[in-house]
């Protein structure tokens, strides 16, 4: 299965698959809504991920958003994605820190002097009297 990011579709094929005119794709690119791969010769190549983005753009415009609104939505979605990645990274770092803290606590507990014996262990039959009684 080809990667979603592998740019294989020329503009005419991408436009047909997306159900738009090739000029629409050029407009979307000028507006910063899509950024197709460019070959060394300058030919636009679109990936499956680009086609999915075009589908989203189409859905948003069908719901009444203008291209500036679509750009804002796409930018916010990307920002959310980056923040989710940051959050996952921070959660992982926090879990690592908690595991290390638990390890260090266990190490401290293991280092307690073993020659200290609690009185209740010496004479388990002797109970302490309550001075208030």
N, C-alpha and C positions, 0 to 999 in steps of 0.2 A: 504494500500500500504506500502510495506516495505521501510525502510529508505535506502538511497543510501550508507550509511556508515556501515550498518549491514553486518558483514562478515558471509556469509552462504555457499559459494562455496568452496569445497575442490580443491586441485590443479588440479586434473584430469578434473573435470567439468569446472573449470575456463579456463584451457588450451583449452579445446574443444570449449567453448563459444568464446574464443578469437581467435581461429584458429591457435594456436601455440602448440608446443610440451611442455610438463611439464618441461623439462630441460631448455627450453627457459625462463620460468618464474623464475626458480632458478637463471639463469644467470642475468636476469633483477634485481632480488633482490640483488645479490652480487654486482652489479654495482650501486646500489642505485637508480634505476629507479622506483622501486615499493617496498612498504613496507607492506606486508600483515599482518593481525592480526595473532598472534600465540596463540593457545589454551594453557592451562597449561601443556599439554602433548607435546607441540612443533609442533603440526600440523598447517600447513598454512591454513588460511581461507581468501577467497577473497570476497570483497563486490562489489556491482554494480558500485560504484565509482572507484574501482580498475580496473574493466573491461573496464570502459570508458577511464581510463588512458592507459590501454593496447591498446585500439583502437587508441588513439592518438600516442602512441609509434609506432604502426604499420604504421600509416599514415606518420609519420616523416621518418621512415626508408625506406618506399616505395619511398619517395621523394629524397632519396640518403644520408640522414644523417647517420653517424655512431653512435654508442651508446654513445660516449662521447658528440657528438653534440646534441643528443636527451636529454641527461642529462642536458646540458646547457640550452636548450630551456625550459625544464620543470622547472628548477630552476628559469629562468627569468620569466616564467608565474606565478610561485608562488610569486616571488618578486613583480610583477605587482599587483597581487591580494592583497597582504599586503599593498602596497602603495595606492591602491584604497580604501581600508578600512580606512587607516589613513586619506586620503583626505576627505572621507565622514564624519569621526569623526571631523576633523578640520572645515569642512563646517558647521556642526551642532553647534559646539562651537562658530563659528563666528556669525551664525544666532542668537544664544542665546544672545551673547554679544551685537549685534545690537539691538535686542528687548529690552534688559535691558537699553541700552543707550537711546533709544527712550522713554522708560518709565521714565527715570530720567529727560530727557529734558522736557517732558510733566509735570512732577512734579514741575520743576523749573518754568515753565511758569504759572502754577497754583498758585505758591507762590508769584507772583508779587503783589505788593501793589495795592489794588483796589481803594484806595482813591486818587491816582494820576489820574487826568483827563487831557486829552490832550486839548489844546486850541481850536482845530478845532471842538471838540465835544461841547464846551461851546457855541460858536457862529458860527454855520455852514455857516451863510450868509456872514460873514466877510472873505474876501480873502486877502491873503498876496500880497502886491505889490512887483513887481520885482524892486529892487533898480537900475537896469541898464536901466530901461525904462525912 
